[in-house]
Amino acid sequence: MDKKRITRRQLLQRGTAASVGALSFPYIVPASVFGNADRPAPSERIVLGCVGVGGQGLAIMGRLMANPAIQVVAVCDVEEGSNLYLGGGVCGRKTGVSRVNEHYAKQQGSGAFKGCDAYGDFRELLSRKDIDAVTVCTPDHWHALISVAAAKAGKDIYCEKPLANTVAGGRAICEAVKANKRILQTGSHERSNDKARFACELVRNGRIGKLHTIRVNLPVTDAHHKWVKEQLETPPVMPVPETFDYDMWLGPTPVVPYTAKRCHFWWRFNLAYGGGEMTDRGAHVIDLGQLGGGFDDTGPIELSAEGKANKSGLYDTFMEFSFDCTYANGVRMIGTNDEPRGVKFEGDKGWIFINVHGGNLEAEPKSLLEEKIGDDEIHLGRTPNHTDNFVEMVKSRGTPMATAEIGHRTGSICHLLNIAMLTGSKLKWDPKTEQITNDAEANKMLARPMRSPWKF
């Protein structure tokens, strides 16, 4: 080995044996390691595999592939190719391979790139020793199993939000990432928005006085919400398309008849696979509430919620809801279906509202938005964007904007609120032990049985 030069792969290998924390892992990759500043040599790029290449998976893959430090070499999906996704775009393995190959064909000096490989089983992709990192952009019910397996295989992970589909699954990811010294970025990209981070800095530094209430607005008025609300009958059983491995798609969940609107985009409105709007946009808005309140490593101690769901048909998530959470310091997080979508921080001297998506800010007094954060105050950092932050943290072994623990704590609130609506109980929650302490039946819902052979 040339002792005068540390390659990217050597650095990542060191990451396996060193602490993930930025303070305890001081290595920074010098520009020379990556060759040309505009385009690193193929042998020095972070080699990426993409698990789940539906609409969101393709979008995340594109953003990461645009970073010159990334080399995508493989995609994985149980769908070969289909136009059944929201908007009618064709997604799946064939589209993923095509986009990767087209991208690198346009790159000068793409060198030894021999084309993108495709897999129908994530375990085959994870078995590749040349892959350094993976994206996990599957339906929620697969996040935990794939992320845990990826961490154990020594891969860094970009996992879409919510981090998992159960509280137990989120904790399993956190433990696997910690034990295997991996970098994980939860796809809560709203917290990488400059305006949102500035608003949270204002709250954390007392500019609105003493914070007492966080208001979460989660409207359910989009066209797809309205369509789901109207579906009161179970759709007919359909033949499984030849391009689709439905049994693998079901994975750890019970076997049920195939119908097109159970899968692809629409899975999020069935509790077996997702959590409805609560875990969809809720995982973004509640996440900003956690950041602004300074609760990234904890959660509420009491939660109550009411909701309305279809009483018949395929979709059983709550399409209308309200909730009230109380943290140990007395701060309340109150959620409704009010518009516009976003989060409002209320203190005894003013308030700040973050619009989601986009991050536009409103405040009272308006002068709050002209404030400057002093050198000796709390700074929450900035990043060009969420995917680039992941790439930089993979290189430096630093702490990403949305760690596994952060994603887990936000996801846990979403799941607890769904549990509160399902049981009708006001839940007492211990953020340290991660147990519901006043309702044994509700506590059992923190985890779900998995269909054989799937397990952590």
Secondary structure per residue as TSV (DSSP state, phi and psi in degrees):
chain	resnum	aa	ss	phi	psi
A	1	M	-	360.0	138.8
A	2	D	-	-74.6	108.5
A	3	K	T	-72.7	-11.0
A	4	K	T	-86.1	-5.4
A	5	R	-	-140.0	126.8
A	6	I	-	-101.5	116.8
A	7	T	-	-81.4	165.4
A	8	R	H	-57.9	-45.4
A	9	R	H	-65.6	-39.3
A	10	Q	H	-62.4	-38.7
A	11	L	H	-64.8	-44.1
A	12	L	H	-65.5	-34.6
A	13	Q	H	-66.1	-36.7
A	14	R	H	-63.4	-32.8
A	15	G	H	-61.5	-28.8
A	16	T	H	-67.2	-28.8
A	17	A	H	-105.7	4.2
A	18	A	S	-124.4	168.3
A	19	S	-	-67.5	145.7
A	20	V	S	-71.3	-29.9
A	21	G	S	-59.1	140.4
A	22	A	T	-63.4	-36.5
A	23	L	T	-71.1	-33.6
A	24	S	T	-93.3	-2.1
A	25	F	-	-130.7	85.9
A	26	P	-	-80.2	-1.4
A	27	Y	-	-64.1	129.8
A	28	I	-	-121.2	132.5
A	29	V	-	-72.4	119.8
A	30	P	-	-69.3	151.7
A	31	A	G	-57.5	-31.6
A	32	S	G	-63.6	-26.4
A	33	V	G	-61.9	-32.8
A	34	F	G	-96.5	14.8
A	35	G	S	65.3	-126.9
A	36	N	S	-60.8	129.8
A	37	A	S	-63.4	-27.5
A	38	D	S	-83.0	-34.8
A	39	R	S	-149.9	103.9
A	40	P	-	-59.7	152.8
A	41	A	-	-60.9	144.2
A	42	P	G	-51.8	-36.8
A	43	S	G	-70.1	-12.3
A	44	E	G	-109.7	3.9
A	45	R	S	-84.9	161.2
A	46	I	E	-76.5	118.7
A	47	V	E	-85.9	123.2
A	48	L	E	-119.2	138.6
A	49	G	E	-116.7	141.8
A	50	C	E	-114.3	113.6
A	51	V	E	-100.8	114.1
A	52	G	-	94.6	100.0
A	53	V	-	-125.0	53.4
A	54	G	S	-81.2	-156.8
A	55	G	H	-58.5	-52.5
A	56	Q	H	-69.2	-38.3
A	57	G	H	-61.9	-41.8
A	58	L	H	-65.4	-38.0
A	59	A	H	-64.9	-45.8
A	60	I	H	-65.2	-41.2
A	61	M	H	-58.5	-43.0
A	62	G	H	-62.9	-41.4
A	63	R	H	-65.9	-42.0
A	64	L	H	-69.9	-40.0
A	65	M	H	-64.4	-26.1
A	66	A	T	-70.8	-17.0
A	67	N	S	-80.4	122.2
A	68	P	T	-63.5	-13.4
A	69	A	T	-82.8	-4.0
A	70	I	E	-106.3	139.7
A	71	Q	E	-128.1	106.4
A	72	V	E	-80.2	128.8
A	73	V	E	-122.5	-11.0
A	74	A	E	-157.3	148.1
A	75	V	E	-127.3	157.1
A	76	C	E	-141.9	134.2
A	77	D	-	-162.0	149.7
A	78	V	S	-78.9	-8.2
A	79	E	B	-106.5	123.0
A	80	E	S	-71.8	-42.8
A	81	G	-	-180.0	129.2
A	82	S	B	-154.9	152.2
A	83	N	S	-108.3	23.6
A	84	L	-	-86.1	1.3
A	85	Y	S	-76.5	162.3
A	86	L	T	-57.1	130.1
A	87	G	T	92.7	-13.5
A	88	G	S	82.2	4.2
A	89	G	-	-69.4	147.1
A	90	V	-	-82.6	123.4
A	91	C	B	-126.6	171.2
A	92	G	S	122.0	-172.1
A	93	R	H	-59.0	-46.2
A	94	K	H	-61.5	-42.5
A	95	T	H	-65.0	-42.1
A	96	G	H	-59.8	-47.7
A	97	V	H	-60.9	-44.2
A	98	S	H	-60.5	-44.5
A	99	R	H	-66.9	-39.1
A	100	V	H	-65.2	-48.8
A	101	N	H	-63.7	-40.0
A	102	E	H	-65.0	-39.7
A	103	H	H	-61.5	-49.8
A	104	Y	H	-75.9	-22.7
A	105	A	H	-64.7	-27.0
A	106	K	T	-85.7	-12.2
A	107	Q	S	-85.2	131.5
A	108	Q	T	-75.0	136.8
A	109	G	T	72.9	26.3
A	110	S	-	-69.7	-9.8
A	111	G	T	59.0	-119.5
A	112	A	T	-80.9	6.8
A	113	F	-	-62.4	122.8
A	114	K	-	-110.2	12.0
A	115	G	-	111.5	156.6
A	116	C	-	-89.4	135.2
A	117	D	E	-91.5	156.6
A	118	A	E	-128.6	141.2
A	119	Y	E	-134.6	151.6
A	120	G	S	-101.7	-10.0
A	121	D	S	-127.3	120.1
A	122	F	H	-59.8	-25.8
A	123	R	H	-66.6	-32.0
A	124	E	H	-66.6	-42.3
A	125	L	H	-64.4	-44.7
A	126	L	H	-66.0	-22.3
A	127	S	T	-75.0	-11.9
A	128	R	-	-74.4	123.5
A	129	K	T	-73.2	-20.7
A	130	D	T	-81.5	-11.8
A	131	I	-	-87.9	126.3
A	132	D	-	-92.6	-32.9
A	133	A	E	-146.8	159.0
A	134	V	E	-137.1	154.0
A	135	T	E	-100.2	145.3
A	136	V	E	-122.5	98.2
A	137	C	-	-124.0	39.9
A	138	T	S	-85.8	175.1
A	139	P	-	-56.4	155.3
A	140	D	G	-57.4	-33.0
A	141	H	G	-68.6	-9.1
A	142	W	G	-102.1	-12.9
A	143	H	H	-54.6	-49.6
A	144	A	H	-67.0	-48.3
A	145	L	H	-59.5	-44.4
A	146	I	H	-71.7	-41.7
A	147	S	H	-66.0	-41.3
A	148	V	H	-62.6	-44.7
A	149	A	H	-63.5	-38.4
A	150	A	H	-65.2	-43.3
A	151	A	H	-62.1	-42.0
A	152	K	H	-67.5	-26.0
A	153	A	T	-84.9	2.4
A	154	G	T	82.8	20.8
A	155	K	-	-99.6	141.8
A	156	D	E	-78.1	158.9
A	157	I	E	-137.4	131.7
A	158	Y	E	-108.9	109.2
A	159	C	E	-113.5	128.5
A	160	E	-	-60.1	157.3
A	161	K	S	-85.8	156.9
A	162	P	S	-65.2	153.6
A	163	L	S	-55.0	-38.8
A	164	A	-	-147.5	175.5
A	165	N	S	-100.0	2.0
A	166	T	S	-145.2	160.7
A	167	V	H	-63.7	-43.0
A	168	A	H	-62.7	-39.0
A	169	G	H	-64.6	-39.6
A	170	G	H	-63.6	-42.4
A	171	R	H	-65.2	-37.2
A	172	A	H	-62.1	-39.3
A	173	I	H	-63.4	-47.4
A	174	C	H	-56.6	-44.4
A	175	E	H	-67.4	-39.2
A	176	A	H	-68.1	-40.7
A	177	V	H	-63.5	-43.7
A	178	K	H	-65.8	-47.1
A	179	A	H	-64.5	-33.3
A	180	N	T	-102.4	9.0
A	181	K	T	52.9	51.3
A	182	R	-	-104.0	159.4
A	183	I	-	-95.2	130.6
A	184	L	E	-131.8	129.4
A	185	Q	E	-110.5	119.0
A	186	T	E	-75.7	141.5
A	187	G	S	-76.0	35.6
A	188	S	-	-83.2	71.1
A	189	H	G	-68.9	-17.5
A	190	E	G	-62.1	-28.2
A	191	R	G	-76.8	-5.2
A	192	S	G	-94.4	2.2
A	193	N	-	-75.2	127.7
A	194	D	H	-56.5	-44.8
A	195	K	H	-65.4	-40.8
A	196	A	H	-63.6	-41.1
A	197	R	H	-68.3	-37.3
A	198	F	H	-63.4	-44.4
A	199	A	H	-59.8	-42.6
A	200	C	H	-66.9	-33.7
A	201	E	H	-64.0	-40.5
A	202	L	H	-60.5	-42.7
A	203	V	H	-66.3	-47.8
A	204	R	H	-65.0	-26.3
A	205	N	T	-98.1	14.8
A	206	G	T	77.5	17.8
A	207	R	T	-69.6	-22.8
A	208	I	T	-100.5	15.2
A	209	G	S	79.5	-150.6
A	210	K	S	-79.1	118.6
A	211	L	E	-65.6	129.6
A	212	H	E	-126.2	-23.9
A	213	T	E	-142.9	137.1
A	214	I	E	-116.0	119.5
A	215	R	E	-105.7	124.9
A	216	V	E	-107.5	121.9
A	217	N	E	-104.7	121.2
A	218	L	-	-130.6	78.8
A	219	P	-	-66.2	149.6
A	220	V	-	-124.4	58.5
A	221	T	-	-118.1	5.2
A	222	D	S	-69.0	162.5
A	223	A	H	-58.4	-40.0
A	224	H	H	-71.1	-28.8
A	225	H	H	-64.4	-46.7
A	226	K	H	-61.8	-39.7
A	227	W	H	-63.5	-44.9
A	228	V	H	-62.4	-42.9
A	229	K	H	-59.4	-29.7
A	230	E	H	-81.8	-10.4
A	231	Q	-	-86.4	94.6
A	232	L	-	-105.4	-0.5
A	233	E	S	-123.6	150.5
A	234	T	-	-73.9	125.9
A	235	P	-	-66.0	157.7
A	236	P	-	-67.5	152.3
A	237	V	-	-66.2	139.7
A	238	M	-	-125.7	155.8
A	239	P	-	-68.3	142.9
A	240	V	-	-73.3	128.1
A	241	P	-	-60.1	146.7
A	242	E	T	-63.6	-23.1
A	243	T	T	-83.8	-2.7
A	244	F	B	-123.4	123.8
A	245	D	-	-89.0	87.0
A	246	Y	H	-68.4	-38.3
A	247	D	H	-62.0	-40.4
A	248	M	H	-68.8	-35.8
A	249	W	H	-61.6	-44.0
A	250	L	H	-63.2	-38.2
A	251	G	T	51.8	-118.2
A	252	P	T	-78.4	-4.1
A	253	T	S	-89.9	162.7
A	254	P	-	-61.4	152.4
A	255	V	-	-75.0	126.1
A	256	V	-	-138.1	158.0
A	257	P	-	-61.3	148.3
A	258	Y	-	-78.8	135.9
A	259	T	-	-147.0	142.2
A	260	A	G	-56.3	-41.5
A	261	K	G	-78.7	2.0
A	262	R	G	-77.4	-27.8
A	263	C	S	-110.4	-166.9
A	264	H	G	50.4	-136.3
A	265	F	G	-60.1	-34.4
A	266	W	G	-78.2	-9.1
A	267	W	G	-56.4	-28.8
A	268	R	G	-63.9	-13.8
A	269	F	G	-101.7	18.1
A	270	N	S	-123.7	125.3
A	271	L	T	-63.4	-18.4
A	272	A	T	-67.6	-25.2
A	273	Y	T	-121.8	-23.7
A	274	G	-	-151.2	-169.4
A	275	G	-	-128.1	19.4
A	276	G	G	71.1	-159.3
A	277	E	G	-62.6	-24.6
A	278	M	G	-60.2	-40.8
A	279	T	T	-98.1	-9.7
A	280	D	T	-79.9	-87.7
A	281	R	T	-78.6	-23.2
A	282	G	H	-57.1	-37.0
A	283	A	H	-66.7	-20.1
A	284	H	H	-83.1	-51.0
A	285	V	H	-71.3	-45.6
A	286	I	H	-61.7	-34.4
A	287	D	H	-60.7	-41.0
A	288	L	H	-68.1	-33.9
A	289	G	H	-61.2	-41.3
A	290	Q	H	-62.3	-43.1
A	291	L	H	-65.5	-49.5
A	292	G	H	-66.7	-31.7
A	293	G	H	-81.6	-10.2
A	294	G	T	76.0	32.6
A	295	F	-	-110.7	20.6
A	296	D	T	-59.6	-22.9
A	297	D	T	-109.0	16.7
A	298	T	-	-150.9	-158.7
A	299	G	-	-166.6	179.7
A	300	P	-	-65.0	161.4
A	301	I	S	-105.4	-14.2
A	302	E	E	-140.3	139.9
A	303	L	E	-140.9	136.2
A	304	S	E	-137.0	149.7
A	305	A	E	-158.0	149.2
A	306	E	E	-128.7	145.7
A	307	G	E	-156.2	164.9
A	308	K	E	-119.8	133.0
A	309	A	E	-133.0	159.8
A	310	N	-	-62.0	133.6
A	311	K	S	-88.2	-6.6
A	312	S	S	-146.0	169.0
A	313	G	S	93.9	-173.3
A	314	L	S	-78.0	-35.9
A	315	Y	-	-95.2	126.5
A	316	D	-	-126.3	10.1
A	317	T	S	-77.7	163.9
A	318	F	E	-82.7	120.9
A	319	M	E	-97.1	-11.8
A	320	E	E	-141.3	139.9
A	321	F	E	-163.7	164.5
A	322	S	E	-144.5	149.8
A	323	F	E	-150.4	163.0
A	324	D	E	-145.4	119.9
A	325	C	E	-121.1	145.1
A	326	T	E	-124.7	130.1
A	327	Y	-	-91.8	166.3
A	328	A	T	-60.3	-28.8
A	329	N	T	-88.1	6.4
A	330	G	S	94.8	-11.4
A	331	V	-	-65.3	136.7
A	332	R	E	-107.8	140.1
A	333	M	E	-111.2	114.2
A	334	I	E	-113.0	127.5
A	335	G	E	-120.2	141.9
A	336	T	E	-143.1	177.9
A	337	N	S	-93.0	20.2
A	338	D	-	-65.1	156.4
A	339	E	S	-105.1	158.9
A	340	P	S	-82.1	164.7
A	341	R	S	-65.1	128.4
A	342	G	E	162.2	-168.5
A	343	V	E	-135.3	137.5
A	344	K	E	-119.5	129.2
A	345	F	E	-104.0	123.5
A	346	E	E	-114.7	127.4
A	347	G	E	-123.5	-179.5
A	348	D	T	-80.5	0.7
A	349	K	T	-125.8	4.6
A	350	G	E	158.2	-174.4
A	351	W	E	-146.6	158.9
A	352	I	E	-136.0	135.3
A	353	F	E	-119.5	130.7
A	354	I	E	-105.8	119.1
A	355	N	E	-78.4	132.4
A	356	V	T	-121.1	120.1
A	357	H	T	-97.5	163.3
A	358	G	T	114.7	-38.2
A	359	G	-	82.8	8.8
A	360	N	-	-61.1	141.3
A	361	L	E	-110.6	145.4
A	362	E	E	-128.5	150.6
A	363	A	E	-156.1	156.9
A	364	E	E	-140.0	117.0
A	365	P	S	-70.5	153.8
A	366	K	G	-61.9	-25.7
A	367	S	G	-62.1	-16.5
A	368	L	G	-57.6	-34.1
A	369	L	G	-76.1	-5.9
A	370	E	G	-99.5	-0.1
A	371	E	-	-65.8	154.2
A	372	K	-	-115.3	140.9
A	373	I	-	-89.1	120.7
A	374	G	-	-70.1	161.0
A	375	D	T	-60.6	-31.1
A	376	D	T	-95.3	11.2
A	377	E	S	-100.3	178.4
A	378	I	-	-72.1	124.1
A	379	H	-	-116.3	133.5
A	380	L	-	-100.9	3.3
A	381	G	-	78.3	167.2
A	382	R	-	-139.5	158.1
A	383	T	-	-148.3	149.2
A	384	P	S	-56.4	-43.1
A	385	N	-	-167.2	170.4
A	386	H	H	-68.1	-40.2
A	387	T	H	-73.1	-38.6
A	388	D	H	-65.0	-34.1
A	389	N	H	-60.9	-41.5
A	390	F	H	-59.4	-46.7
A	391	V	H	-60.5	-45.8
A	392	E	H	-63.7	-36.4
A	393	M	H	-74.0	-31.1
A	394	V	H	-63.2	-40.4
A	395	K	H	-70.7	-43.1
A	396	S	H	-93.0	-12.4
A	397	R	T	62.0	35.4
A	398	G	-	-91.1	-165.2
A	399	T	-	-103.1	117.1
A	400	P	-	-71.4	167.4
A	401	M	T	-64.1	-30.0
A	402	A	T	-132.8	80.2
A	403	T	-	-64.0	172.4
A	404	A	H	-59.0	-43.1
A	405	E	H	-62.9	-42.6
A	406	I	H	-62.2	-48.8
A	407	G	H	-61.5	-37.7
A	408	H	H	-66.8	-43.6
A	409	R	H	-65.1	-41.4
A	410	T	H	-65.8	-47.6
A	411	G	H	-59.4	-36.2
A	412	S	H	-61.3	-39.9
A	413	I	H	-62.4	-44.8
A	414	C	H	-58.2	-46.2
A	415	H	H	-66.7	-40.9
A	416	L	H	-63.0	-38.6
A	417	L	H	-66.7	-39.2
A	418	N	H	-63.2	-40.3
A	419	I	H	-63.7	-41.4
A	420	A	H	-61.0	-39.3
A	421	M	H	-70.8	-37.8
A	422	L	H	-67.1	-37.1
A	423	T	H	-94.8	-20.9
A	424	G	T	72.7	15.9
A	425	S	-	-101.8	147.3
A	426	K	-	-84.4	118.4
A	427	L	E	-95.6	137.5
A	428	K	E	-101.9	125.4
A	429	W	E	-121.2	134.3
A	430	D	E	-103.7	104.8
A	431	P	T	-65.1	-20.9
A	432	K	T	-78.2	-49.4
A	433	T	T	-87.6	-13.6
A	434	E	T	55.6	53.5
A	435	Q	E	-133.3	143.8
A	436	I	E	-81.6	120.5
A	437	T	S	-95.6	-8.0
A	438	N	S	-120.4	4.4
A	439	D	-	-150.5	100.4
A	440	A	H	-62.6	-37.9
A	441	E	H	-68.5	-41.4
A	442	A	H	-64.0	-37.1
A	443	N	H	-63.0	-32.2
A	444	K	H	-65.5	-21.0
A	445	M	T	-81.5	-1.7
A	446	L	T	-68.3	-22.8
A	447	A	S	-130.2	165.0
A	448	R	-	-133.6	145.1
A	449	P	-	-63.5	147.2
A	450	M	-	-115.0	139.1
A	451	R	-	-66.2	135.0
A	452	S	T	-61.0	140.9
A	453	P	T	-98.4	16.1
A	454	W	-	-78.9	133.6
A	455	K	-	-165.9	163.4
A	456	F	-	-77.6	360.0
